[in-house]
Amino acid sequence: METKHKRVILIDLDGVLNNYTGTFDKDIIPDIKEGAFQFIENLSKTYEVKLFTTRNRLLAVKWLINSKLDNYITDVTNVKEPASLYID
């Protein structure tokens, strides 16, 4: 039986999924943007979605869990790996 793999999309965190305003604090990730949850939920039906960020990985994973996105985003990476689309 052939397994069909989803194409990968890398999506940036700051200013794309959260309410980042340009004031960087390494210990705090701003709240999720309005509409971001529904956007990721819908995108994950067709694509494998990975979070691309240079922030601390553990902090980013905690943010995903708190934002209830952990079921829709498959990985957190700081490497711009091959993908069908980059959203930044």
DSSP file with accessible surface (Angstrom, degrees, kcal/mol):
  #  RESIDUE AA STRUCTURE BP1 BP2  ACC     N-H-->O    O-->H-N    N-H-->O    O-->H-N    TCO  KAPPA ALPHA  PHI   PSI    X-CA   Y-CA   Z-CA
    1    1 A M              0   0  234      0, 0.0     2,-0.3     0, 0.0     0, 0.0   0.000 360.0 360.0 360.0 131.7    0.0    0.0    0.0
    2    2 A E        -     0   0  179      1,-0.0     2,-0.5     2,-0.0     0, 0.0  -0.626 360.0-144.4 -85.4 132.9    1.4    3.4   -1.0
    3    3 A T        -     0   0  102     -2,-0.3     2,-0.6     2,-0.0    -1,-0.0  -0.858  10.1-142.7 -97.7 128.1    1.5    6.1    1.7
    4    4 A K        -     0   0  193     -2,-0.5     2,-0.3     0, 0.0    -2,-0.0  -0.806  14.7-150.5 -92.4 123.7    0.9    9.6    0.5
    5    5 A H        -     0   0  157     -2,-0.6     2,-0.2     1,-0.0    43,-0.0  -0.728  13.7-122.8 -93.9 143.2    3.0   12.3    2.2
    6    6 A K        -     0   0  103     -2,-0.3    41,-0.2     1,-0.1     2,-0.1  -0.537  29.8-108.5 -79.3 146.9    1.9   15.8    2.7
    7    7 A R  E     -a   47   0A 146     39,-0.5    41,-2.7    -2,-0.2     2,-0.3  -0.472  39.2-114.5 -71.2 150.5    4.0   18.6    1.3
    8    8 A V  E     -a   48   0A  26     39,-0.2    76,-2.5    -2,-0.1    77,-1.0  -0.682  26.9-170.9 -94.8 139.1    5.8   20.7    3.9
    9    9 A I  E     -ab  49  85A   2     39,-2.7    41,-2.9    -2,-0.3     2,-0.5  -0.998  10.1-153.6-124.0 129.7    5.2   24.3    4.8
   10   10 A L  E     -ab  50  86A   2     75,-2.3    77,-2.8    -2,-0.4     2,-0.4  -0.911  14.9-169.7-100.4 129.6    7.5   26.2    7.1
   11   11 A I  E     -ab  51  87A   0     39,-2.6    41,-3.0    -2,-0.5    77,-0.2  -0.977  17.7-127.3-125.2 132.0    5.8   29.1    8.9
   12   12 A D  E     -a   52   0A  27     75,-2.9     5,-0.3    -2,-0.4    41,-0.2  -0.390  11.1-149.8 -73.3 155.5    7.6   31.8   11.0
   13   13 A L    >>> +     0   0    0     39,-1.0     4,-2.1     3,-0.2     5,-1.6   0.947  69.8  72.4 -90.3 -63.3    6.5   32.5   14.5
   14   14 A D  T 345S-     0   0   29      1,-0.3     5,-0.1     2,-0.2    -1,-0.1  -0.365 119.0  -5.8 -69.1 121.1    7.1   36.2   15.3
   15   15 A G  T 345S+     0   0   27     -2,-0.3    -1,-0.3     3,-0.2    -2,-0.1   0.276 131.2  64.8  83.6 -11.7    4.8   38.6   13.6
   16   16 A V  T <45S+     0   0   36     -3,-1.2    -2,-0.2    71,-0.1    -3,-0.2   0.807 120.3   9.9-104.4 -55.2    3.2   35.8   11.6
   17   17 A L  T  <5S+     0   0    2     -4,-2.1    16,-3.0    -5,-0.3     2,-0.2   0.659 129.2  46.3 -98.9 -21.0    1.5   33.6   14.2
   18   18 A N  B   <S-D   32   0B   0     -5,-1.6     2,-0.6    14,-0.3    14,-0.2  -0.710  89.5-103.0-120.1 174.5    1.9   35.8   17.2
   19   19 A N        +     0   0   79     12,-2.4    12,-0.2    -2,-0.2     2,-0.1  -0.181  54.3 164.2 -89.3  43.2    1.4   39.5   18.1
   20   20 A Y        -     0   0   73     -2,-0.6     4,-0.1    -7,-0.2     9,-0.0  -0.405  16.8-176.3 -64.1 130.7    5.1   40.4   17.9
   21   21 A T        -     0   0  124      2,-0.2    -1,-0.1    -2,-0.1     3,-0.1   0.330  56.5 -88.3-113.5   3.3    5.5   44.2   17.7
   22   22 A G  S    S+     0   0   48      1,-0.2     2,-0.9     0, 0.0    -2,-0.1   0.276  95.2 114.7 107.5 -11.3    9.3   44.4   17.4
   23   23 A T        -     0   0  117      2,-0.0     2,-0.3     0, 0.0    -2,-0.2  -0.821  57.9-151.9 -94.2 102.5   10.2   44.5   21.1
   24   24 A F        +     0   0  114     -2,-0.9     2,-0.4    -3,-0.1     5,-0.1  -0.586  22.5 174.2 -84.4 131.2   12.1   41.2   21.5
   25   25 A D    >   -     0   0   69      3,-0.5     3,-1.5    -2,-0.3    -2,-0.0  -0.967  22.2-152.0-130.9 114.5   12.2   39.4   24.9
   26   26 A K  T 3  S+     0   0  135     -2,-0.4    30,-0.3     1,-0.3    -1,-0.1   0.710  94.9  48.9 -62.0 -18.7   13.9   36.1   24.7
   27   27 A D  T 3  S+     0   0  103      1,-0.1     2,-0.4    -3,-0.0    -1,-0.3   0.498 106.6  57.9-100.3  -5.3   11.8   34.7   27.6
   28   28 A I    <   -     0   0  102     -3,-1.5    -3,-0.5     0, 0.0    -1,-0.1  -0.988  57.4-163.9-133.0 127.1    8.4   35.8   26.4
   29   29 A I        -     0   0   17     -2,-0.4     3,-0.1    30,-0.1    -3,-0.0  -0.947  33.0-118.7-104.8 124.1    6.5   34.9   23.2
   30   30 A P        -     0   0   34      0, 0.0   -10,-0.2     0, 0.0     3,-0.1  -0.089  40.4 -80.1 -57.6 163.2    3.6   37.2   22.5
   31   31 A D        -     0   0  127    -12,-0.2   -12,-2.4   -13,-0.1   -11,-0.1  -0.128  56.7 -84.4 -62.5 158.0    0.0   35.8   22.3
   32   32 A I  B     -D   18   0B  46    -14,-0.2   -14,-0.3     1,-0.1    -1,-0.1  -0.310  48.5-109.3 -63.8 142.3   -1.3   34.1   19.2
   33   33 A K    >>  -     0   0   77    -16,-3.0     3,-1.8     1,-0.1     4,-0.5  -0.436  39.9 -92.4 -71.0 150.1   -2.7   36.4   16.5
   34   34 A E  T 34 S+     0   0  200      1,-0.3    -1,-0.1     2,-0.1   -16,-0.0  -0.397 113.7  15.5 -61.4 130.7   -6.5   36.5   15.9
   35   35 A G  T 3> S+     0   0   38     -2,-0.1     4,-2.1    -3,-0.1    -1,-0.3   0.234  94.9 107.4  89.3 -12.8   -7.3   34.0   13.2
   36   36 A A  H <> S+     0   0    7     -3,-1.8     4,-2.6     2,-0.2     5,-0.3   0.888  75.3  53.9 -66.7 -38.7   -4.0   32.1   13.4
   37   37 A F  H  X S+     0   0   55     -4,-0.5     4,-2.7     1,-0.2    -1,-0.2   0.961 111.8  43.6 -60.4 -49.6   -5.4   29.1   15.1
   38   38 A Q  H  > S+     0   0  102      1,-0.2     4,-2.5     2,-0.2     5,-0.2   0.885 112.5  54.4 -64.1 -37.6   -8.1   28.6   12.4
   39   39 A F  H  X S+     0   0   94     -4,-2.1     4,-2.5     2,-0.2    -1,-0.2   0.947 112.9  41.2 -60.7 -49.1   -5.5   29.3    9.7
   40   40 A I  H  X S+     0   0    0     -4,-2.6     4,-2.6     2,-0.2    -2,-0.2   0.904 112.5  54.9 -67.6 -41.6   -3.1   26.6   10.9
   41   41 A E  H  < S+     0   0   61     -4,-2.7     4,-0.5    -5,-0.3    -1,-0.2   0.943 113.9  41.1 -57.2 -47.5   -5.9   24.1   11.6
   42   42 A N  H >X S+     0   0   89     -4,-2.5     3,-1.1     1,-0.2     4,-0.5   0.909 113.7  52.6 -67.9 -41.7   -7.1   24.4    8.0
   43   43 A L  H >X S+     0   0   28     -4,-2.5     4,-2.5     1,-0.2     3,-1.4   0.889 102.1  60.3 -62.1 -37.6   -3.6   24.4    6.5
   44   44 A S  H 3< S+     0   0   16     -4,-2.6    -1,-0.2     1,-0.3    -2,-0.2   0.660  90.6  69.7 -70.3 -13.3   -2.7   21.2    8.4
   45   45 A K  H <4 S+     0   0  140     -3,-1.1    -1,-0.3    -4,-0.5    -2,-0.2   0.820 117.7  20.0 -70.3 -28.9   -5.5   19.3    6.6
   46   46 A T  H << S+     0   0   89     -3,-1.4   -39,-0.5    -4,-0.5     2,-0.3   0.689 127.0  40.7-111.0 -28.3   -3.6   19.5    3.4
   47   47 A Y  E  < S-a    7   0A  60     -4,-2.5     2,-0.7   -41,-0.2   -39,-0.2  -0.850  75.4-115.5-124.8 157.8    0.0   20.2    4.4
   48   48 A E  E     -a    8   0A  64    -41,-2.7   -39,-2.7    -2,-0.3     2,-0.5  -0.853  41.1-153.0 -87.1 119.2    2.6   19.2    7.0
   49   49 A V  E     -ac   9  73A   1     -2,-0.7    25,-2.6    23,-0.6    26,-0.6  -0.848  15.1-176.0-104.4 128.0    3.1   22.4    8.9
   50   50 A K  E     -ac  10  75A  27    -41,-2.9   -39,-2.6    -2,-0.5     2,-0.5  -0.949  24.5-125.2-121.4 142.9    6.4   23.1   10.7
   51   51 A L  E     -ac  11  76A   0     24,-2.9    26,-2.9    -2,-0.4     2,-0.6  -0.748  20.4-159.2 -87.4 128.0    7.2   26.1   12.9
   52   52 A F  E     +ac  12  77A  33    -41,-3.0   -39,-1.0    -2,-0.5     2,-0.3  -0.939  31.3 137.3-109.4 118.3   10.4   28.0   11.8
   53   53 A T        -     0   0    3     24,-2.3    26,-0.0    -2,-0.6     7,-0.0  -0.987  52.0-144.6-157.4 150.1   11.9   30.2   14.5
   54   54 A T  S    S+     0   0  120     -2,-0.3     3,-0.1     2,-0.1    24,-0.1   0.402  72.0 110.6 -93.9   0.9   15.3   31.1   16.0
   55   55 A R  S    S-     0   0   16      1,-0.2    -2,-0.1     2,-0.1   -29,-0.0  -0.240  90.4 -68.5 -68.1 164.5   13.7   31.3   19.5
   56   56 A N     >  -     0   0   99    -30,-0.3     4,-2.4     1,-0.1     5,-0.2  -0.303  45.4-136.9 -53.8 127.0   14.4   28.7   22.2
   57   57 A R  H  > S+     0   0  136      1,-0.2     4,-2.6     2,-0.2     5,-0.2   0.899 100.8  50.0 -59.3 -45.4   12.9   25.4   21.0
   58   58 A L  H  > S+     0   0  109      1,-0.2     4,-2.4     2,-0.2    -1,-0.2   0.926 111.6  48.7 -62.0 -43.0   11.5   24.5   24.4
   59   59 A L  H  > S+     0   0   43      1,-0.2     4,-2.2     2,-0.2    -1,-0.2   0.914 111.7  50.2 -62.9 -40.5    9.9   27.9   24.8
   60   60 A A  H  X S+     0   0    0     -4,-2.4     4,-2.3     2,-0.2    -2,-0.2   0.905 109.8  50.2 -65.7 -40.3    8.4   27.7   21.3
   61   61 A V  H  X S+     0   0   47     -4,-2.6     4,-2.3     2,-0.2    -2,-0.2   0.921 110.0  50.4 -64.9 -42.2    7.0   24.2   22.0
   62   62 A K  H  X S+     0   0  113     -4,-2.4     4,-2.8     1,-0.2    -1,-0.2   0.902 109.4  51.9 -61.0 -39.9    5.4   25.5   25.2
   63   63 A W  H  X S+     0   0   17     -4,-2.2     4,-2.1     2,-0.2    -2,-0.2   0.915 108.2  51.3 -63.0 -42.1    3.9   28.3   23.2
   64   64 A L  H  <>S+     0   0    7     -4,-2.3     5,-2.9     2,-0.2     6,-1.0   0.918 112.2  46.6 -60.2 -43.7    2.4   25.8   20.7
   65   65 A I  H ><5S+     0   0   84     -4,-2.3     3,-1.5     1,-0.2    -2,-0.2   0.945 113.4  47.5 -64.7 -47.5    0.9   23.8   23.5
   66   66 A N  H 3<5S+     0   0  126     -4,-2.8    -1,-0.2     1,-0.3    -2,-0.2   0.815 113.9  48.1 -64.1 -30.5   -0.6   26.9   25.3
   67   67 A S  T 3<5S-     0   0   19     -4,-2.1    -1,-0.3    -5,-0.2    -2,-0.2   0.380 112.5-122.2 -89.1   0.5   -1.9   28.2   21.9
   68   68 A K  T < 5S+     0   0  145     -3,-1.5    -3,-0.2    -4,-0.2     3,-0.2   0.777  81.4 117.1  62.1  31.7   -3.4   24.7   21.2
   69   69 A L    >>< +     0   0    0     -5,-2.9     3,-1.9    -6,-0.2     4,-1.7   0.445  39.4  97.3-102.1  -3.6   -1.4   24.4   18.0
   70   70 A D  T 34 S+     0   0   70     -6,-1.0    -1,-0.1     1,-0.3    -5,-0.1   0.738  80.7  54.9 -63.4 -21.6    0.6   21.4   19.1
   71   71 A N  T 34 S+     0   0  134     -3,-0.2    -1,-0.3    -7,-0.2    -2,-0.1   0.583 114.4  40.3 -83.8  -9.3   -1.7   19.0   17.3
   72   72 A Y  T <4 S+     0   0   58     -3,-1.9   -23,-0.6     1,-0.1     2,-0.5   0.629 103.5  67.0-113.9 -21.3   -1.4   20.8   14.0
   73   73 A I  E  <  -c   49   0A   9     -4,-1.7   -23,-0.2     1,-0.1    -1,-0.1  -0.921  60.9-165.8-108.3 122.8    2.3   21.7   13.8
   74   74 A T  E     +     0   0A  82    -25,-2.6     2,-0.3    -2,-0.5   -24,-0.2   0.668  63.4   5.6 -86.1 -18.0    4.6   18.7   13.5
   75   75 A D  E     -c   50   0A  52    -26,-0.6   -24,-2.9     2,-0.0     2,-0.4  -0.992  53.7-136.9-160.7 158.3    8.0   20.2   14.3
   76   76 A V  E     +c   51   0A   9     -2,-0.3     2,-0.3   -26,-0.2   -24,-0.2  -0.994  35.9 168.0-120.7 126.4    9.9   23.3   15.5
   77   77 A T  E     -c   52   0A  17    -26,-2.9   -24,-2.3    -2,-0.4    -2,-0.0  -0.969  40.0-160.5-139.9 153.1   13.1   24.1   13.6
   78   78 A N  S    S+     0   0  108     -2,-0.3     2,-0.5   -26,-0.2   -26,-0.1   0.199  75.0  92.5-110.5  10.9   15.6   26.8   13.2
   79   79 A V  S    S-     0   0   84    -26,-0.0     2,-2.2     1,-0.0   -26,-0.0  -0.911  77.8-133.1-107.2 129.2   16.8   25.4    9.9
   80   80 A K        -     0   0  122     -2,-0.5     3,-0.1   -28,-0.0   -28,-0.0  -0.551  42.2-179.2 -80.6  78.8   15.3   26.5    6.7
   81   81 A E        -     0   0   42     -2,-2.2   -71,-0.1     1,-0.2    -4,-0.0  -0.273  40.0 -68.3 -77.2 165.9   14.8   23.0    5.4
   82   82 A P        +     0   0  117      0, 0.0     2,-0.3     0, 0.0    -1,-0.2  -0.300  67.6 159.4 -57.4 134.3   13.3   22.1    2.0
   83   83 A A        -     0   0   29     -3,-0.1   -74,-0.2     1,-0.1     3,-0.1  -0.980  51.7-122.7-153.0 158.5    9.6   23.0    1.8
   84   84 A S  S    S+     0   0   64    -76,-2.5     2,-0.3    -2,-0.3   -75,-0.2   0.785  98.8  10.2 -72.8 -28.5    6.9   23.7   -0.7
   85   85 A L  E     -b    9   0A  88    -77,-1.0   -75,-2.3    -3,-0.0     2,-0.5  -0.991  59.3-153.9-154.4 141.6    6.3   27.1    0.8
   86   86 A Y  E     -b   10   0A  99     -2,-0.3     2,-0.6   -77,-0.2   -75,-0.2  -0.985  11.6-161.5-114.4 127.9    7.8   29.4    3.4
   87   87 A I  E      b   11   0A  43    -77,-2.8   -75,-2.9    -2,-0.5   -71,-0.1  -0.947 360.0 360.0-112.2 116.2    5.5   31.8    5.2
   88   88 A D              0   0  131     -2,-0.6   -73,-0.1   -77,-0.2    -2,-0.0  -0.987 360.0 360.0-137.0 360.0    7.3   34.7    6.8
